[in-house]
Amino acid sequence: MTQASTPVKPTSPSAPLVWTNILLFLLTFLVAVAVVPWYGLTHGYSAAAWITCGVFLAANELSITAGYHRLWAHRTYEAHWSVRALFLIFGTMALQNSAWVWCSGHRRHHLNVDDEDLDPYSARRGFWFSHIGWMVRAYPSGVENFTNIPDLRRDRMLTFQHRHYVPLVLATNIGLPLLVGWLTGHLWGTFLLAGVLRLVLSHHFTFFINSLAHMWGSRPYSEANTARDNPVLAVLTFGEGYHNFHHHFAHDYRNGVRWWQWDPTKWLIAGLHYVGLTRKLKRTPVFQIQRALLAMQFTRAESLLARAASTAAPSRISELRQHIAGEYETFTAAVADWAKIKEQWLTEKKRAVVEHWEHTNFQLRFKELEQRLRLQRRRLRVLQAQLA
């Protein structure tokens, strides 16, 4: 384990190879694409082996998304010790390093997103680097530095995992699949599916967030960085594919904020909250989400207007420009009203005048403002269609 006490310096293309990681990724991949099919054709796999593979894969992915990512890296909620213990067991099995290392690197990623020198897996350095290349060489941007996780270093459970990571990895990745295989009477078939194939799939599903989720998809909330929303990736990554939302609202326990968006990690956290195993779930106010969406629509409307200026009649461009300006004035007025109401609510809350504020006039005023922004977004969509 190497720690850096000095600022990270620019990455170097000639950084030394990390042979442990290279051999791990190479050998598991070769077994998954060669030995797993061969064994299936010559011996076949039992239903128990496939079910174990699916259960372990889901447990690994959810332990990374709900545990490593949303619980520990971003502190978007709190969880009962039993839930944290399960996340730690199956997060270790996912073989993506200890929670200390994972969360420290992820916090650096958010702080320096897209910086080719400081972001550990900057997508601006290409698909290969952001997907897996950053782990096969000892780049300075990936040097461990735990100064940004003082909260996690105080957690005894995470400290235990970090100190005993290698034996825990062996126990979960070799011991658990072999144990289930022995119990079901299909030792090697279960090990190949639930041990090796599961690990390879789990790795690359997660790696897609660092690579494809910064290259493929839409940016409805912000174009300040490369993070994108992609419903296809959301399916593969248990809800992490709504990455543009996540980078804009990193402290929300949800990634798929719409009810219809596929985010089983969000549903798991909310379900555990229902039975009292998670608490203090952080949610971004609806108005802030609507404000971000609308701000992006204004940006794109201005861009479309600039392109249309070369072909449309000047009088038409002037009319549309006035229309956009009027809508923007309405938007800024709504934002000012929201800030004023929020300040009033905070004052009332501090004075303990309103115990259940959600049933008071404040909520009604907030909802009225949210509805104003929704209607404005619809008007802007119509305007954009005219410009396109």
C-alpha angles and dihedrals in degrees: 000000000000124000127194121219094178130066116279113262127213116293120256125218089216095057112146118269120254100222096186091061094040093054092044094052094040099046096043090048093050092049091048095051099036114021098036094056092041092052091047092053095045103035108009128221127262124235088245091058092052092046091049090050091052094046094048092046092052091045091050095048095045091047089055096042100037097028115030094027114033100022104039108017096044104017091222092156143356126249139201115258091250092057091047090050092054092047089051094050096048093035087058089049089055086067097219095131129269121315088251093058095039096048095042091053092045093052089051089050092056093044093050103024113174093004102135092209103040106027106088092216105020112182089210087075090064140265097289095051096046093042102047111326094088088064099049096060129047097242116180090235088064098050111129115253116167098187090104095058105058089139093056094045088061091056108098093201093055091043090054091050093049094049095046099032100129098052090043090052091051092047094050100038099040106016100048098048091045091048093052090044091052092048093050095041095243102098105162097032091053092046093052094048104032094031110037108014091043091053095049093048092046091051097051096041088057093041089057088071092061093045119022095028087063094046111033125053143032134308106214097155106038143355092197090106140014097261112125140191113239123170092197092058089045089064093050095044102042094252102325093112094088087083101149089060091046095053091048095045103025096161095059113104088219129073097176096054097176117081092238097049115107107248112142089169089063091047091050093051092046091046092052088049089055091059093042100256097114129037145173093043109189118223128181111237112257091236092059091051092049090047092054092048092048094046089055090050091054090050092051093044090055090049092050090047091053091052093045092052091079094057109023126079114270091237090055092048090050091050093050092045090054089048092053091045091053092049090049091053089052089049095051090047090054091049090051091049091050092051091049093050091047091052090051091049092050090050091051092046093051090052090049089230093133115044096175102032093167089072095049136085091275093072091049091052092048091050092049090055092047090052090050090056093047091054091046091052089055091051091050091050088056090048092049090051089056092050096046 
